[in-house]
Amino acid sequence: MLSERVQNALNAQIKIEAQSSQVYLAMASWSEIQPGIDNVTAFFYKHSEEERQHMLKLIHFVNERGGFAQIPELAQPQLTFPSIKHAFASLLKHEEYVSGSINKCVDIALEEKDYATHNFLQWYVAEQIEEEALARTMNDKLELIGDDKSGMYMFDRDILTISASVENM
């Protein structure tokens, strides 16, 4: 059985995961109308769905442990970006925020001596390490490219294989 404190923390994380899905979805919609970055768009759509799955995993866990997972109201995410570089910088900042939130959930689970929840959250800790590494890799590559259009072409061409290789580390 989840304590009220753990349940509240996990419900807050459900909201963050849902918001993350919306953030990626907004990035996907914006990038879809930008010329020549179809794979960047596919990357954002894919990650939006992954964040939704992270939310669902939390919902099931809370409910299975005797709690009540609450479906949150979400804020409107940022809809446009000055550039792909800005979108990915925003993405990294958001992933760092998510990591901090996961860490708070882990702290609460340990303080409450809820070792089952602590164990469950280790998957999210590992996932956030991958998400931040991927976001940093993308930002580093975009920094190297600068304003070079041929570099952006290569970035778009390679983004799906880059993301797969970073996630499989």
N, C-alpha and C positions, 0 to 999 in steps of 0.2 A: 504494500500500500504506500502510495506517495504521501509525503507530508504536504501540507498546504504550501509551505515555502518552496519546496521542490516543484510542485505542480505549477505554482505561479511563475517560477523561473523558466520552466519548460514551455509554458504557454507564451511567455514573452519571446522565447526562442522560435516558437512556431511562427509568430508574427514576423520576426526578422527573416526567417527562411522564405516566407511568403512574399515579403517585401523584396527580398533578393531576386526571386523569380520575376517579379514585376520590373525591377531595375534592368535585368538582362533583357526582358521582353521589350521594354522601351528602347533599349540600345539596338535591339534587332530590328525593330520597326523603323527607327531612324536610319540605321545603316542600309536597310533594304532600298531606300530611295536615293542613296548616294551611288554615283556611278562607279562600276568596276570593282566592287568589294563583296562579291557574292559569298565568298567563303568566310569572310568576317561576319556577315549576316548569319550564315549557317552556324558559326561558332556561338554567337549570342543566343540564337534560338535553342541550340542544344543545351547551353548552360542554363537557360531559363527553365527548361524542363527538368534538368538535374536538381536545381534548387527547389522546384515543386516536389520532387521525389524526396528530398531531404525533409521538407515540411511534413509530407505524408508519413514518413518514417517516425517522426516525432509524435504526430497525432496518434498513430497506432500504439506507440509505446506508452504514452500517457493513459490512454483508454484501457490498454491491457493491464496496466498496473493499478487499476481501480480509481484513476483520476478522471477528470473530464477535460478533454482537449477542446479549447474554444477557438472557433474560427474568427480571425480578427478582421477588423476594418483596416484597409490599407491606405496609405498616403499616396498621392499622385507622384510617381517618380519623375525625374528630370526627363524631358521628352526630346530635347535637341542638344547638340554639342557643336562647339566651334570646329572640331576636327576629330578624326579617329584617335589621334594622340590624346586629346582631352577625354574622350570616352574611356580609353584604357586607363588613364590616370585616375579617373573617377572610380573605375572598377577596382583598382588596387586599394584605394582608400576605403571603399565599401567592404572589401574582403578583410581588411585589417580590423574594421569595426566588428564584423561577424566573428572573427577569431577572438576578440576581446569578450564578446558576449558569451561565446561557448566556454571560455575560461571561467567566467563568472558562474555559469551553470555548474561546472566541475567543482569549483570552490564550494558552492552551496551544497551540492551532493555530498561532498566530503564532510562538511560541517554538520550535516544532518545524519551522517553515518549511513547514507543510502548508497551502498556499494554496488547494487545492481544498476542504479542510474549512473553512477560513476563509470562503471564498466561500459554501459551503453554509450555514454558520451565520448569514450575514447575513439570511436569510429569518426565522430565529428572533429575531434582534435586532429587526427591524422588527415582527414579530408581538408581541413583548413590549411594545413601545412602545404598540401598540394595546390590548393586554390591560390594561396598567396605566391607560391613559387611560380605558378603559371602566369599570374598577373604581372609579377616582376619581370619574368622572361619577355613577355609581350611588350612591356614598357621599355625594357632595355633595347629590344630590337627596333622599336619605333624611334627611340632616341638616336640610334645609329643611322637610321634611314633619313631622319630630318625631313626635308621637303622634296626628296628625290622621288619622282613619280615611278621610276623603274623599280626602286626599292619597295615602294608601296605595292606595286604589282607582285613582286616576289613575296612580300609579307602575306598578301591575300592568298597567293597560290599555296603557300606553305603552312598557313595558320592551323589547319586541321591536323596535319601531321606533327607540327610543333606541340600542339596541345596534347595530342595522344602520347608523345614521347615524354613530356614532362609529367603527365598523370601516371605513367607506368614506371616512374623512377622508384 
